[in-house]
């Protein structure tokens, strides 16, 4: 029986409740039953959800930086995912609903003709909210587009990354190759590959099945991976708590176990057992090489010989800058196609606070550095013949250049810790490095030389989310290596590594940062289930 939506306040409230993620399973079933026999209502629901998602993400883009800076809470940030609520969204949704009601009257009138052929026979369960430039989908007859609605069925991601937001507001990030089936308004099935889920309070109970393993989220973030044969499946709790259920062949729950943040469970089909573990801060954990990230790697590939331009944000550069000494523009420059490298800039506060990350955070502690930099941010030894890295206490650093970032002032690079965490599905726990001031040099003018190498000085900075976590001001060659060991906390999002020229300019400030490394938590095995 078709519903008249214009004067049916109960039906309107039902749609709004489900769209807000507050509807019960019975209410979802009720709406699904109504839409099954009413093609116009299905189209109304589809368009409502599309506009709601578009509005949600527009507001997110405008207010994300402001909210994070005011609250200081970035723990719930996912890859381009932040859900916004509040009176502004409610008012806009009401306006949007009013417009759609007018459309419904026109569409439902006899003279309007049959509904559009694009309306499916089943209600949509999610929306495609993001995908990377290199994302490649298969098994679909239509091109995937942002804001496109997704009905029950499999989403096959051959390469790249994609993000899906369920009607419940649960957000799932997929990393290709991956196959994920949308099985309900608040549930899915991982066929193969890896995903990371962020589940806000209103979507509590969101579940994903992978073979004989089902993960029920109790809030708020977890990752899940499995092979296509489901011989192994692993869940890692990044934040909050989940319930891990072992299912029988008939889908009944055989056993259930709750995991807290930093805990792990792995299912073995051959052994028919769960193995539990915890992510502990052991030295044997994953290490992400920041020099490799700068060169375009994933942190483990030992790539070198490439550079980032702090003046423009260009990446993959293999030749020295045409004009080695250049002035910055007091702007933050995002680095494209390198998810774990957020961006670069020339640090200087002559004109006030400077933006240091893509979330809009600003920093005012550098002081007046002159706003100039020399050449690029190099991973390894710069190819510029004018550069002579020199030695430090008998160590020839020209022969050890594969271990460092060349950071002649004034330069800064910001890394996205959330992207690193998502890539490896393990939280980041600390940054280590050693900074060296490589003087004296054989070709240095006498006016700059002193026997102890103290004629020139620089400042080293580690800034996390706009807060100084480490600073060494005025260090020189006579100080020897500057050891950096910065603990990172849950929720830390953006890490900025910067070198400035101190009070004496940037001439001959040949500073290198050796072995800059992010240490990730490691997984320690615990007892198996009986």
Secondary structure, DSSP 8 states (H G I E B T S, - for coil): -----TT-HHHHHHHHHHHTT---HHHHHHHHHHHHT-HHHHHHHHHHHHHHHHHHHHHHHHHHHHHHHHH---TT-BTTB----SHHHHHHHHHHHHHHHHHHHHHHSGGG-S--TT--SS---EEEEEE-TT-EEES-SS---TT-EE-SEEEEEEESEEEEEETT--EEEEEEEEEEEEEETTEEEEEEEEEEEE--GGGTT-EEEETTEEEEEEEEEEEEEE-TT-SEEEEEEEEEEEEEEEE-TTS-EEEEEEEETTEEEEEETTTTEEEEEEEE--TTS-EEEHHHHHTTS-SSS---S-EE-TTT---SB-S--SSSEEE--S--EE-TT-TTEEEEE----TTS-EE-STT--EE--S----SEEES-EEESS---TT----EETTEEGGG-GGGEEE--SSEEEEEEHHHHHHHHTS-EEEEEEEEEE----TTS-GGG--TTS-S--EEEEEEETTEEEEEEEEE-GGG--EEEEEE--TT--EEEEEEE-GGG-STT--EEEEEEEEEE-EEEEEEE--
